[in-house]
Structure formats: structure tokens, C-alpha cells
Amino acid sequence: MKNFLSFLFIFLIINGIQAQKFNNLALTPPMGWNSWNYFQCKGINEKVIKEIADAMVSSGMKDAGYEYIVIDDCWQVARDENGNIVADSVKFPSGIKVLADYIHSKGLKFGIYSDAGTHTCAGRPGSRGYQYQDAKQYAKLGVDYLKYDWCYNEGQKAEAAYKTMRDALYAAGRPIVFSICEWGTNKPWEWAPSIGHLWRTTGDIYHCWDCGSSKTSGGIVKILDLQEGLEKYAGPGHWNDPDMLEVGNGKLTEAENRAHFSLWCMLAAPLMAGNDLRDMDKQTRKILTNKEVIAIDQDEWGIQGKVIKKAGLIHIWEKDLHDGKAVCFFNRADKEQTITIPWKELGIEGNYDIRDLWHHKNSGNTLKGPLAEYTIGPHDVVVLKLKRSM
């Protein structure tokens, strides 16, 4: 009995340490950049990734909170005679470890991609059957973030497959943010909080406003609507992921880019830019580096916002913050809309100071101005921080 209790005590300590290591990551939604939305397979190489890391620093994105540089699919080509994953030596001639070291030298973190199936979505080697070997190799390479896809899964049970890789990451011993990407197919929000730090709630996002015929993939509005009802599953260390940002990818208007970014912040979503950071126009950079709006996303309470009222085609979102509330008036219409509504009708009582986060100005308080009155352009937003007045 004594030996059993000693074993149990040691087991609990070991697993407690592992759980603590896991749980201390991603206490706010991860922020960074991923190669897929803009570069996909053909555009990635060592030179591009280094230049993206340089641009994250020089553009002010690092100062705004972005830290992960994540290479998506197509960095790997084969396995060697020992089963180790082999990087594309043409695209990455110096090797992944040298690239990771370069990114780390910029004060950033390095992320990589794999798949729970036999192959990745682009047909490269997946991790099925090699989970522990791959995790150990990622740790040696200096990986800080793993995006783990769901193609060629061959009928596996998602929860079990992702738990195997989680356990492999624990065994490898390096703290790595684990991004589950099984497209919301198996309701990961119900089981993933104990396995990963974030999980995709939908299929892939497209760089368009309202498009896509798939039930789970599509443009900004479609992906946004699929988040309804998921807010109770999010919190520090475990986040709903409505996919990467399409801000700056050329097909959204300035207003649509601003709305897209604002709403992802209201969702407490991971902010993974998907544009070419080397070639951002002024407006794209201004949107992606708005620290006041980013602070809504990164609030320490980690509460996901939700729609509290629909006034025609203006949807009103609210997100509780540690020091107040965020309110977003979202105009879904194709033309300008005006809303006039009492704050009390939105459940906002008492005296709150109001700050407009896109115009960066204070605009009174909820007692002196008992009505919320805003004119909002098509596909645009007004985002406010309400801070309780002393």
C-alpha cells in the first residue's frame, strides 16, 4: 500500500508539472503571423520567412503584441531512413533550426505545421505513427507553436488523435502552443480545452466579405456567424479559433478590414495575420497595430464577446473586460445606417466613460449621454471602451 501511494504521489506530481507547463501558455489569445493565407505552398521559402520576421519588427507589429511566425504546410518533403521529417532543402537550404534561431534572435517565436493524418492537406508527410518522434524533433528545432491539421485522417477519432500529439509534446519537454485545426467537425470546443490551447471552430476563411457555399468555410460574415453560442468555451489558455486574419489581402475594403479585425478582437480570437507583412499599406498597418483594439482581444479576463442585440442590420456586440466593457456596433448592411438606442436597453447602467477606439478619442459618458447615437458606414464598425467612472 505504501509503495502504491508513493507511486501515486510521484505520478500526480509529474502530471501536475506537465499540466502546469501546458496551462501557463496562451493565457491571452496568441498573436502572430501564418504563411498560408497569402503564400500558401508556392510562395514560402527561407528568405521570405526571414523578411517577414524582419517586417514584424520594423512595422511595429511586434511592439503591438504579435510574436509568432508560423510556417504552414509545404515546408516538409519526406522522412529519412530513421523516420525523421525532412525539410525542403531547396526552399530552406540552411535548415529549419537555423531559421528558428533567426526568428528567436528577433525576439519572436517560431511555429510550424503538421497533420494528424498520414499526409498533410498538401500531400506532404503527416505525423500519424510518428507523433512522439516528430514532437521530439520539433523541440530540438526550437518550435514554440504547432498547428496540427486534420487531412488524410483515415477515420481516426479526433479527440484521441489530438490527445496523442498533446502527450507527445509533453514528453518532448518543450512548452509548445498547440493549435488544433480539425475545422470544428467534431465539436472540439467540447473536448479540446484539456488538449490544446486553441481549436478551429470552422473550415477555412476566404478573403471576401460574404461568400462561400460550404457549410463551414467562407468569408468574414459567414465565419463570424458560426461563432454564435461558442463563447462559454473560451478563456485563458483555451480559445475558439475562427481562423486567421484576411486583413490586407486585397479583396476587402478598408471598412471591411477594420470590421473583420474588430470583431475578431471582440471574439477574443487568436490574431494570426495572414498578409504579406513586407508590403503593407498605411491603412493595413494602422488596423493591425491598433493597440487600443488589440487590448480588447488581449484582456486578462479572457471573456469572448457576443451579440446582445440586433437592431435591423446593426448587430451590437458586448465583451466584458477586467476594467469595464467593450461595445461594438457592427453595420452588416450595404449602405450607411444610423442607430439611436438607450444605453439601459443594452444592459449598461451606471456611469461609464466612453472612448472611441478607432478615432482614439474620449466621447463623454453614459450618464450625460443616455442614448447611444452612431452613424456607421457600410460593413463598418464603431468600437467603444466603456470604463466605469469613479
C-alpha positions in Angstrom: 0.0 0.0 0.0 2.8 2.3 0.9 4.6 1.7 -2.4 1.3 2.3 -4.3 0.8 5.6 -2.5 4.3 6.7 -3.2 3.8 5.8 -6.9 0.5 7.7 -7.0 2.1 10.8 -5.4 5.0 10.8 -7.9 2.5 10.3 -10.8 0.4 13.2 -9.7 3.4 15.4 -9.2 4.8 14.6 -12.7 1.4 15.1 -14.4 0.8 18.2 -12.4 4.0 19.7 -13.6 3.1 18.8 -17.1 -0.4 20.3 -16.8 1.1 23.4 -15.3 3.6 23.8 -18.1 0.7 23.4 -20.6 -1.7 25.7 -18.8 0.8 28.5 -18.5 0.8 29.1 -22.3 -1.6 31.2 -24.3 -3.2 32.9 -21.3 -4.3 35.5 -23.8 -5.2 34.7 -27.4 -2.0 34.0 -29.4 -0.9 36.8 -31.7 1.4 36.3 -34.7 1.5 35.6 -38.4 0.9 32.5 -40.5 2.1 31.9 -44.1 -0.9 30.1 -45.6 -3.5 32.8 -46.4 -1.1 34.8 -48.6 1.8 32.5 -49.7 0.2 29.0 -49.4 2.7 26.4 -50.8 4.4 28.1 -53.7 5.4 31.3 -52.0 7.2 30.1 -48.9 11.0 29.8 -48.5 13.7 30.7 -46.1 14.3 34.2 -47.5 10.6 35.1 -47.3 10.1 33.9 -43.8 13.2 35.9 -42.6 11.9 39.0 -44.3 8.5 38.5 -42.7 10.2 38.3 -39.3 12.1 41.5 -40.0 8.9 43.2 -41.1 7.0 42.1 -38.0 9.6 44.1 -36.0 10.1 47.1 -38.3 6.3 47.6 -38.9 5.5 47.9 -35.2 3.6 44.7 -35.1 6.0 43.2 -32.5 5.5 46.2 -30.3 1.8 45.8 -30.7 1.9 42.2 -29.3 2.5 39.9 -32.3 5.1 37.3 -31.5 4.7 34.0 -33.5 6.0 33.4 -37.0 4.3 30.2 -38.2 5.2 28.3 -41.4 2.2 26.4 -42.6 2.0 23.5 -45.0 4.7 22.6 -47.6 7.9 23.1 -45.6 8.4 19.3 -45.4 9.0 16.8 -48.2 9.9 13.4 -46.9 11.2 11.2 -44.0 14.7 9.9 -43.8 15.8 6.4 -43.1 15.3 6.9 -39.4 11.8 8.3 -39.8 12.7 11.9 -39.1 10.8 14.6 -41.0 12.9 16.2 -43.8 12.5 19.9 -44.7 12.6 21.1 -48.3 16.3 21.7 -48.9 15.6 23.9 -51.9 13.2 26.3 -50.1 15.0 26.1 -46.7 18.7 25.5 -47.6 20.0 26.5 -44.1 17.6 24.2 -42.4 14.7 24.8 -40.0 16.8 25.1 -36.9 18.8 28.0 -38.4 15.6 29.7 -39.4 14.1 29.2 -35.9 17.3 30.7 -34.4 17.0 33.7 -36.7 13.4 34.3 -35.6 14.3 33.9 -32.0 17.1 36.4 -32.4 14.4 39.0 -33.3 12.7 38.4 -30.0 9.9 36.5 -31.8 8.7 32.9 -31.5 8.7 30.2 -34.2 5.8 28.0 -35.3 5.4 25.1 -37.6 2.7 22.9 -39.2 1.8 19.2 -39.3 -1.2 16.9 -39.6 -2.8 14.2 -37.6 -3.2 12.1 -40.7 -0.8 10.2 -42.9 -0.3 13.2 -45.1 -0.8 17.0 -44.8 -3.5 18.7 -46.8 -1.0 19.4 -49.5 0.1 15.8 -49.6 3.3 16.1 -47.6 4.3 13.7 -44.8 1.8 13.8 -41.9 2.5 12.8 -38.3 0.3 9.7 -37.9 2.5 7.0 -36.4 5.4 9.4 -35.8 3.8 11.7 -33.2 6.4 11.2 -30.4 9.3 11.3 -32.9 8.0 14.5 -34.5 7.4 16.2 -31.2 10.9 15.4 -30.1 12.3 16.8 -33.4 10.2 20.0 -33.1 11.6 20.5 -29.6 15.1 20.2 -30.9 14.4 22.6 -33.7 13.2 25.3 -31.3 9.5 25.2 -32.2 7.2 27.3 -30.0 3.8 26.7 -31.8 2.4 23.8 -33.6 -0.6 24.0 -35.9 -2.0 20.5 -36.4 -4.3 19.8 -39.3 -6.9 17.0 -40.0 -6.4 15.9 -43.6 -6.0 12.2 -44.5 -7.1 11.2 -41.0 -8.4 7.8 -42.2 -11.3 7.7 -39.8 -9.4 8.4 -36.6 -11.3 9.7 -33.6 -10.3 13.4 -33.4 -10.1 13.6 -29.6 -7.8 10.6 -29.3 -5.7 11.7 -32.2 -5.1 15.2 -30.8 -4.5 13.9 -27.3 -1.8 11.6 -28.7 0.1 14.6 -30.1 -0.5 16.6 -26.9 1.0 13.8 -24.9 3.9 13.7 -27.3 4.5 17.4 -26.9 4.5 17.0 -23.1 7.0 14.1 -23.4 9.3 16.2 -25.6 9.6 18.7 -22.8 9.5 22.0 -24.6 6.5 24.3 -24.0 4.7 24.5 -27.3 1.4 26.2 -28.0 -0.9 23.5 -29.6 -3.3 24.7 -32.3 -5.9 22.2 -33.2 -7.1 22.5 -36.7 -9.9 20.0 -37.4 -12.3 22.6 -38.7 -14.9 22.3 -36.0 -16.1 19.0 -37.5 -16.1 17.1 -34.2 -17.2 20.0 -31.9 -13.7 20.5 -30.5 -14.9 23.2 -28.1 -16.4 20.3 -26.0 -13.2 18.3 -25.6 -10.3 20.4 -26.7 -9.8 22.7 -23.7 -7.8 19.9 -21.9 -5.8 19.1 -25.0 -4.9 22.2 -27.0 -4.6 25.9 -26.5 -6.9 26.8 -29.4 -9.1 25.0 -31.8 -10.6 25.9 -35.1 -14.3 26.3 -35.0 -14.9 26.4 -38.8 -13.4 25.4 -42.1 -11.1 27.8 -43.9 -11.7 31.5 -44.1 -11.8 33.2 -47.5 -10.6 36.8 -48.2 -14.1 38.1 -49.1 -16.9 39.7 -47.2 -19.8 37.2 -47.5 -19.1 34.3 -49.8 -18.6 30.5 -49.9 -21.1 27.7 -50.5 -19.6 25.3 -47.9 -21.5 25.0 -44.6 -18.4 25.7 -42.5 -16.0 27.7 -44.8 -16.5 31.1 -46.3 -16.0 34.9 -46.0 -15.8 37.1 -42.9 -19.5 37.3 -42.2 -20.1 33.6 -42.6 -17.3 32.6 -40.3 -18.4 35.3 -37.8 -21.9 33.9 -37.6 -20.6 30.4 -36.9 -19.2 31.6 -33.6 -22.6 32.2 -32.1 -23.1 30.1 -28.9 -19.4 29.2 -28.5 -18.5 32.0 -26.1 -18.8 29.8 -23.0 -16.0 27.5 -24.1 -13.3 30.2 -24.4 -11.0 31.5 -21.7 -7.3 31.9 -20.6 -5.3 29.0 -22.1 -8.2 27.7 -24.3 -9.6 29.7 -27.2 -12.1 29.4 -30.0 -10.3 30.0 -33.3 -12.4 31.4 -36.2 -9.3 31.1 -38.4 -6.6 33.5 -39.4 -7.0 37.2 -40.4 -7.5 38.2 -44.0 -6.8 41.9 -43.2 -4.6 43.4 -46.0 -5.1 40.6 -48.6 -6.6 42.8 -51.2 -10.2 42.0 -51.6 -11.7 43.7 -48.5 -12.4 47.4 -48.3 -10.8 49.5 -45.6 -14.1 49.4 -43.6 -14.4 45.6 -44.0 -10.8 45.1 -42.9 -11.5 47.3 -39.8 -14.7 45.4 -39.0 -13.0 42.0 -39.5 -10.2 42.9 -37.1 -12.5 44.5 -34.6 -14.9 41.5 -34.5 -12.1 39.0 -34.1 -10.9 41.1 -31.1 -14.4 41.1 -29.7 -14.4 37.3 -30.0 -11.1 37.0 -28.0 -9.9 35.2 -31.1 -6.2 34.4 -31.9 -4.9 37.2 -34.0 -2.8 35.5 -36.7 -2.1 37.9 -39.5 -2.2 36.3 -43.0 -1.0 39.1 -45.3 2.4 40.0 -46.7 3.9 42.0 -43.9 6.7 43.2 -46.1 4.3 45.2 -48.3 1.5 46.6 -46.1 -0.1 49.9 -47.0 -0.6 52.5 -44.3 -4.2 51.6 -43.6 -3.5 47.9 -43.2 -0.7 48.6 -40.8 -2.9 51.0 -38.9 -5.6 48.4 -38.5 -3.3 45.5 -37.4 -1.4 47.6 -34.9 -4.3 49.4 -33.2 -3.2 48.8 -29.6 -6.5 50.0 -28.1 -8.5 47.5 -30.1 -5.9 44.8 -29.5 -6.2 45.4 -25.8 -9.9 44.3 -26.1 -8.7 40.9 -27.6 -5.9 40.5 -25.0 -7.9 41.4 -21.9 -6.8 39.3 -19.0 -10.3 38.0 -18.2 -10.4 36.2 -21.5 -14.1 36.5 -22.0 -15.4 36.0 -25.5 -17.8 38.7 -26.7 -21.3 38.0 -28.0 -24.2 39.7 -29.8 -26.5 41.3 -27.2 -29.0 43.0 -29.6 -29.9 43.0 -33.3 -31.3 46.3 -34.4 -32.1 45.5 -38.0 -28.8 45.1 -39.8 -26.8 46.6 -37.0 -25.6 44.0 -34.6 -24.4 45.1 -31.2 -21.7 43.1 -29.6 -20.5 43.3 -26.0 -17.4 41.9 -24.2 -16.8 42.1 -20.5 -13.3 43.4 -19.6 -11.4 43.4 -16.3 -11.9 47.2 -16.1 -15.1 47.8 -18.0 -16.8 46.7 -21.2 -16.2 46.8 -24.9 -19.1 47.5 -27.2 -19.1 47.1 -31.0 -21.8 48.4 -33.3 -21.5 46.4 -36.5 -23.3 47.5 -39.6 -23.9 44.5 -41.8 -25.8 46.5 -44.4 -24.5 47.6 -47.8 -25.4 51.2 -47.0 -24.9 53.6 -44.2 -27.0 53.1 -41.1 -27.8 55.2 -38.0 -28.7 53.8 -34.6 -30.1 55.6 -31.6 -30.6 53.4 -28.6 -30.7 54.0 -24.8 -27.7 52.5 -23.0 -30.0 50.9 -20.5 -31.6 48.9 -23.3 -28.2 47.3 -23.8 -28.0 46.4 -20.1 -25.4 49.2 -19.5 -26.4 51.1 -16.3 -24.4 53.4 -14.1 -21.8 55.9 -15.3 -19.2 54.7 -17.8 -16.7 56.9 -19.6 -16.8 56.3 -23.3 -13.7 56.0 -25.6 -13.9 55.5 -29.3 -11.1 53.1 -30.1 -10.8 53.8 -33.8 -10.8 57.6 -33.5 -8.7 57.4 -30.3 -10.8 59.9 -28.5 -12.9 60.2 -25.4 -16.6 60.9 -26.1 -18.4 61.7 -22.9 -20.1 59.2 -20.6 -23.3 57.1 -20.4 -25.0 59.4 -17.9 -24.5 62.7 -19.7 -25.4 61.0 -22.9 -28.0 58.4 -22.1 -28.5 57.5 -25.7 -26.0 55.7 -28.0 -26.2 57.6 -31.3 -24.0 56.5 -34.1 -23.9 56.6 -37.9 -22.0 53.7 -39.3 -20.8 53.2 -42.9 -21.5 50.0 -44.9 -19.7 46.9 -43.5 -18.1 49.1 -40.8 -18.0 49.3 -37.1 -17.9 51.6 -34.1 -15.9 50.1 -31.3 -16.1 51.7 -27.8 -14.4 51.0 -24.5 -16.7 51.7 -21.5 -14.8 52.3 -18.3 -16.7 52.7 -15.1 -16.4 56.3 -14.0 -15.0 56.9 -10.5 
